[in-house]
Amino acid sequence: MLSKLIKMFTSQNKESSKSQAKKRLQFALIYDKLEINDNTLKDLQNDIIQVISRYFEIDRDALSLEIQRGEETSALVFNTPILQIKRR
């Protein structure tokens, strides 16, 4: 299972930003089950920032990423102030 996840996230396939972000979020949600270390969580945060920054100017100093655990589920909570939308 772990090798499948690693292959899925290190694949060189060209995918949409939405698809990539969705896969990263799914990976983060199983963080506690796989006992992912802090470096991997930091890498995930950097990837999320990279994707969001394509569309929004964000306050990188005020962002936070945390795992909230409930009785049956865990959730990745990424919070950042959006300064403005990037126009294309």
Short mmCIF file of the C-alpha atoms (twelve columns), coordinates in Angstrom:
data_MODEL
# 
_entry.id   MODEL 
# 
loop_
_atom_site.group_PDB 
_atom_site.id 
_atom_site.type_symbol 
_atom_site.label_atom_id 
_atom_site.label_alt_id 
_atom_site.label_comp_id 
_atom_site.label_asym_id 
_atom_site.label_seq_id 
_atom_site.Cartn_x 
_atom_site.Cartn_y 
_atom_site.Cartn_z 
_atom_site.pdbx_PDB_model_num 
ATOM 1  C CA . MET A 1  0.000   0.000  0.000   1 
ATOM 2  C CA . LEU A 2  2.756   2.436  0.939   1 
ATOM 3  C CA . SER A 3  4.670   1.784  -2.270  1 
ATOM 4  C CA . LYS A 4  1.490   2.494  -4.263  1 
ATOM 5  C CA . LEU A 5  1.062   5.834  -2.497  1 
ATOM 6  C CA . ILE A 6  4.671   6.809  -3.016  1 
ATOM 7  C CA . LYS A 7  4.443   5.932  -6.723  1 
ATOM 8  C CA . MET A 8  1.201   7.909  -7.038  1 
ATOM 9  C CA . PHE A 9  2.758   11.048 -5.559  1 
ATOM 10 C CA . THR A 10 6.107   10.819 -7.303  1 
ATOM 11 C CA . SER A 11 4.695   10.046 -10.729 1 
ATOM 12 C CA . GLN A 12 5.967   12.285 -13.513 1 
ATOM 13 C CA . ASN A 13 2.565   12.313 -15.261 1 
ATOM 14 C CA . LYS A 14 1.206   15.703 -16.263 1 
ATOM 15 C CA . GLU A 15 -1.958  16.260 -14.247 1 
ATOM 16 C CA . SER A 16 -4.130  19.236 -13.545 1 
ATOM 17 C CA . SER A 17 -3.413  21.283 -10.419 1 
ATOM 18 C CA . LYS A 18 -6.806  20.308 -9.042  1 
ATOM 19 C CA . SER A 19 -6.065  16.622 -9.460  1 
ATOM 20 C CA . GLN A 20 -2.618  16.959 -7.901  1 
ATOM 21 C CA . ALA A 21 -3.974  18.908 -4.933  1 
ATOM 22 C CA . LYS A 22 -6.732  16.334 -4.409  1 
ATOM 23 C CA . LYS A 23 -4.219  13.496 -4.299  1 
ATOM 24 C CA . ARG A 24 -2.010  15.395 -1.866  1 
ATOM 25 C CA . LEU A 25 -4.961  16.062 0.408   1 
ATOM 26 C CA . GLN A 26 -5.957  12.397 0.329   1 
ATOM 27 C CA . PHE A 27 -2.406  11.534 1.290   1 
ATOM 28 C CA . ALA A 28 -2.488  13.976 4.179   1 
ATOM 29 C CA . LEU A 29 -5.737  12.552 5.509   1 
ATOM 30 C CA . ILE A 30 -4.083  9.186  6.056   1 
ATOM 31 C CA . TYR A 31 -1.065  10.854 7.684   1 
ATOM 32 C CA . ASP A 32 -1.700  9.462  11.154  1 
ATOM 33 C CA . LYS A 33 -2.273  5.908  9.932   1 
ATOM 34 C CA . LEU A 34 1.041   5.837  8.078   1 
ATOM 35 C CA . GLU A 35 2.914   7.809  10.755  1 
ATOM 36 C CA . ILE A 36 4.328   10.316 8.265   1 
ATOM 37 C CA . ASN A 37 7.174   12.369 9.670   1 
ATOM 38 C CA . ASP A 38 7.248   16.158 10.019  1 
ATOM 39 C CA . ASN A 39 9.512   16.593 6.976   1 
ATOM 40 C CA . THR A 40 6.945   14.940 4.734   1 
ATOM 41 C CA . LEU A 41 4.193   17.122 6.187   1 
ATOM 42 C CA . LYS A 42 6.351   20.198 5.522   1 
ATOM 43 C CA . ASP A 43 6.879   19.039 1.918   1 
ATOM 44 C CA . LEU A 44 3.115   18.620 1.550   1 
ATOM 45 C CA . GLN A 45 2.608   22.156 2.839   1 
ATOM 46 C CA . ASN A 46 5.090   23.488 0.286   1 
ATOM 47 C CA . ASP A 47 3.290   21.633 -2.525  1 
ATOM 48 C CA . ILE A 48 -0.078  23.047 -1.454  1 
ATOM 49 C CA . ILE A 49 1.389   26.554 -1.295  1 
ATOM 50 C CA . GLN A 50 2.809   26.135 -4.791  1 
ATOM 51 C CA . VAL A 51 -0.573  25.108 -6.238  1 
ATOM 52 C CA . ILE A 52 -2.580  27.811 -4.422  1 
ATOM 53 C CA . SER A 53 -0.035  30.458 -5.401  1 
ATOM 54 C CA . ARG A 54 -0.796  29.850 -9.075  1 
ATOM 55 C CA . TYR A 55 -4.252  31.344 -8.549  1 
ATOM 56 C CA . PHE A 56 -3.989  33.580 -5.473  1 
ATOM 57 C CA . GLU A 57 -1.511  35.890 -3.839  1 
ATOM 58 C CA . ILE A 58 -1.348  34.622 -0.249  1 
ATOM 59 C CA . ASP A 59 0.215   35.769 3.008   1 
ATOM 60 C CA . ARG A 60 2.856   33.077 3.450   1 
ATOM 61 C CA . ASP A 61 3.795   34.348 6.906   1 
ATOM 62 C CA . ALA A 62 0.278   33.831 8.269   1 
ATOM 63 C CA . LEU A 63 -0.495  30.362 6.924   1 
ATOM 64 C CA . SER A 64 -0.955  27.255 9.018   1 
ATOM 65 C CA . LEU A 65 -1.248  23.552 8.312   1 
ATOM 66 C CA . GLU A 66 -2.472  21.139 10.951  1 
ATOM 67 C CA . ILE A 67 -3.995  17.720 11.352  1 
ATOM 68 C CA . GLN A 68 -7.198  17.658 13.379  1 
ATOM 69 C CA . ARG A 69 -8.124  14.246 14.696  1 
ATOM 70 C CA . GLY A 70 -11.632 13.180 15.619  1 
ATOM 71 C CA . GLU A 71 -12.884 9.875  16.946  1 
ATOM 72 C CA . GLU A 72 -13.331 8.318  13.517  1 
ATOM 73 C CA . THR A 73 -11.604 10.657 11.065  1 
ATOM 74 C CA . SER A 74 -8.692  12.984 10.629  1 
ATOM 75 C CA . ALA A 75 -8.685  16.199 8.629   1 
ATOM 76 C CA . LEU A 76 -5.989  18.331 7.096   1 
ATOM 77 C CA . VAL A 77 -6.678  21.990 7.810   1 
ATOM 78 C CA . PHE A 78 -4.764  24.490 5.683   1 
ATOM 79 C CA . ASN A 79 -5.502  28.101 6.533   1 
ATOM 80 C CA . THR A 80 -4.031  31.100 4.751   1 
ATOM 81 C CA . PRO A 81 -5.164  34.669 4.150   1 
ATOM 82 C CA . ILE A 82 -5.772  35.383 0.460   1 
ATOM 83 C CA . LEU A 83 -4.481  38.839 -0.440  1 
ATOM 84 C CA . GLN A 84 -5.825  38.912 -3.987  1 
ATOM 85 C CA . ILE A 85 -6.755  36.800 -6.972  1 
ATOM 86 C CA . LYS A 86 -4.179  36.513 -9.725  1 
ATOM 87 C CA . ARG A 87 -5.681  37.641 -13.030 1 
ATOM 88 C CA . ARG A 88 -4.647  35.813 -16.174 1 
# 
